[in-house]
Amino acid sequence: MIRNPVRSFQMIGLTTGLMLALGKGATAGEATGREALRLGSTQMVKLVVPQPLASNRLEYDYVHPLHESSSSRIFVDTKVFAQQKPLIDSGNSAFIDSYGQSVRVGIRNLFNDGNAFRGASIGYDSLQKDGAYFQQIGGAIEYTKQSYQLVLTAGIPFSPPNAQLTGSTPLASVNLQLSLPTGYPGLDVQPRIYYVGSDKSGSAVGGQLQFTYTFSGSWSATLASNYDVLTGVSGSLTFQVLLPQRRGRLSPQGINPDLVYGFSGAVGNNGSRVIRLDNVPASSGN
């Protein structure tokens, strides 16, 4: 089912290796004698509103640290979500079209005197739709500085035994997203290129352009549009809030206040943790 699975598994292997390397860096950071970060847990609520032919999606994300030092963080990131049926739909009358969950275990490590961080994570995602239970293994690598953020994610699905009942196939995916400031306060532009494919549906390279405006550090809105030949043009408007609402003056020493939300927030925050099926539009937005 998966096109070129060897390459996808190599990417997950690279992610795991990077996590081990960062773990060694975390131990070295503890030796500096600085106070641990103590950022605590973070919650995220997100609503994705797409075009009428697609499904609204509501997500809740909880990030909890397993270990925090003066320069690193090992954490678990769990997500649950539900998708409403399309507003224009001739099929079943159920309000909920699908639902699922995602879990990631990851590590982030500060460098450049707390003005940048890098991280890696790996985990498991699922999606229940039309009586079928879809699953995938996912991984992410991230690199963040004040001037930009780079996130690479990949998903490797494995087919459910009753997938033939739905006529849907989960797609393998690779996403590369860059976030850049526009020069206007609070506004970032985030171009993304992605690859999706399966033996049944074929493969496609797609692109997405999104603009995110951040209110007071914790509230944001994202307008996105993307295209690939499997599903054509799609788009969305995403609203997101992070809790607690952290303030720069309360940020711990050793980390740039502008990076606190990203360092303590969710992993692979570009829709790739929601399994994409071959008959539905891509997951747009953050």
N, C-alpha and C positions, 0 to 999 in steps of 0.2 A: 504493500500500500504506500509506503513512504518512498519518495524519490530521493536517491542518494543518501541513505541513512548513515553510511559510514562517515560522511563529512559532518553530519549533525552530531553523531556520537563523539567525534573528535572535538567538536566545539564544547560539548558538555564536559569532556575530559579535561580540556584546557581550563574551564571554569573551576573544576574541582581542584586542579593543581594550583591555580591562582589563589584559591581560598586557603590552601595549606601554606603557601608562601606568605600571604598576608597575616596568617596566624602567627608565624615566626616573628613578623614585624611587630605584632601586638605585644608579644613577650618582651621584645627589646624596648618598646615604648614604656612599659611598666617600670623599667629599670631607671628611668630618668628621675623618679621620685615625685613627679607632679601629681596633683590630686586627680582622682578619677572624674570623668565627665559627668556622670549621674544625670543623664538626660531623661531617664525614665521611659514610660510607654507613650506611644502616639496612636491616636485614632484618626481615621479618615472616612468621611462620607462623601460619595460621589454620585451624581446623576448625569447620565449620558442621554441626550435627546437627539436622535437622528432624524433623517427624512421620514415622511409618513409610511413608506413601504418597509421600513426596518423597525427594530424593537427598542423601546426605551429600556435603559438598564440602570438599576440602583445597586450600588456597592457599599459594603462596610468593610473597612480594613483595620486590623489591630496589629501593631508592631510592638513587641516586648523584648527588652534586652535580656540576654542570658548572661552576659559578662560585659562590663565596661571598664576600661582603663583610661589613662590620661590621653591616649592617642588612638584608641580603637574601640570597636563595638562588635560583639557577636550577638546575633538576635534571631528571633523567629517572627515571621510576617505571615499572618493568616487573613484570608479574604473570603467573604461570602457575597453572592450577588444573585439577583433575579432579573429576568428580562420579560417585559410585557409583550403580548402578542402585537404584531404590527397594527397600526390604526386603520389601515386599509387592508383587509384580509377577508378572503372568501372561505377560509378553512374552518377549523374548530372554533368554538365560542369561548374557550377557556381564557381567563384574564392573563395568567402566567404562561408564557411560551416556553421558557426554560429557566433553569437555575443551576448553580454550581458553587464550587469552592476552589481555593488555591492556598497552598502553604509553601513558604520559602524559608530556608535556613541560610543565613548569610553573614558576611563579615565586612566591615568598613574600617579603613585605616587612614588617619589624618597624616598629612605631610606638608612640607613648605610652611612650617611654623603655624599650622592650623588654618592655612588659607586655601587648602585643597584636600580632597579625599578621593580614594579609589576603593572599589569594593567588588565582591563576587557573591553569587548566591546560586542555589540549586533547590528544586522542589517538585511538587506534584500538583496537577490541576485536574478538575473533573467538570463535566457538564451533563445534566440530565435533560433530555428533550425527546418527546414523542415515544416514551417508553424505552429509550436507549440510554446507556451510560457511557459517555465518551471520556477518555483519559489521555493525559500526556505528561511527559517529563519535561520540565523547563529549566533553563539556566540563564543567568545574566552576568554581564561585566559592565561596570560603570566607572567613569572617570570625571570628576567634577572640580572645576576651578571657578573663581568669581566671574571670569570672562566667558566661560562656556561649560556645557555639560555634554558628555558623550555616553550613550547607553546602547549596548549590544545585547539583544535577547534572542533566544532560540527555543523552539518547542518541538518535541518529538512525540507524536501521538501513537497510541497502540489501539487497534480496532476492537470495539466491543463485539461480543458474540452475536448480538441481535441487531447490528447496524443495518443489515439488509432490510429490516422491517421499516426503517425510516427513509431509506433512499439517500441518506446523508453519509458523507465521509469526512472525518477530521483531516485538516490539512497541516502538514509540516510547515514550519515558518522560521524565518530569520528576519529580524528587524534591526536596523541601524538608525538611530535618531540623534540628531545634534540640536542642542538648544543654545541660542545666541541672543544677547540683549540687542534691542533695536536702537537704543539711545534715548528712547522715551521712557521715563520712570515707570517701572512695573510691567512693561510690555516686552515679551520675548517672542522670537520667531523660532519654530522648530520644524525644519525639514526632516523627512524620514524616507528612506528607501527600504523596501521589504521584498521578501521572496516567499511565495506560498506554493505548495504543490503536493500531489499524490499520484499514484499510478492510475487511479480511476479518472481524475479530473484534469490531469496534466499540470503544468506549472505556469507561473506568471511572476514577473517582476513588477512591482507597483511603486507608486510614490505618494507621499502625503505632505501637505503643507498646513501648518497650524499656527495660530497666534494665541498666546496666553497672556491675560492681564491679571496681575496679582494685586489683591486688596489687602493691605496691612499685614502682609507676610503669610497669612493663613487661609484667606479666601481667594479663590481664583475662578476665572471663566476662560474656556478654551473654544475657539472656533476652528474647525478642521474640515478639510476636503481631501479626498484621496481617489486614486484610480488604479485599477488593474483590469486585464482583459477577462478575468473570470467573472467579475460582477460589475464592471463598468465604474461609473462615478458614484461615490457616496460621500456623505458628510455628516457632521454632528456639531452640537453645542454641548459642552460639558461644564457643569458647575461642581466645585469641589471645596471642601472645608477640612482643615486639619485642626485637631484638638490634642493637647491644650493650646491656647493661643499664646505662644511664647513671645517674650519681649527681648530685644537685643541687650538691654541693660541687665537682664537676668541670666544671660547666657554664661555658661561656665568659662573660666579661663582656658586658653589652649585651643579654642575654635573660633573662627570668624563668625560673628553673629549672623551674617548673610547666609551661612551654610548650615545653620542649625536645623532648619526644616528638612532640607535634603538629606542630611546625615542621619536624622532620626525618623525619616519617613519611609514610605512603602518602596518596594523593589520593582524595577522594570515597569515603571509607571507609564506604559504606553499602549495598553490594551492587549498585549500579547499573552497575558495570563488568562484571558477568556478564550477558550478553544474556538477556532474558526471552522465552520463547516463549509463544504463546497457549494452549498446552495444559498448562502446568506452573505450579506456585505461584510467587508472588513470591519474590525473594531477600530473606530476612529477616536480621535481625541487622546488626551493624556491617559 
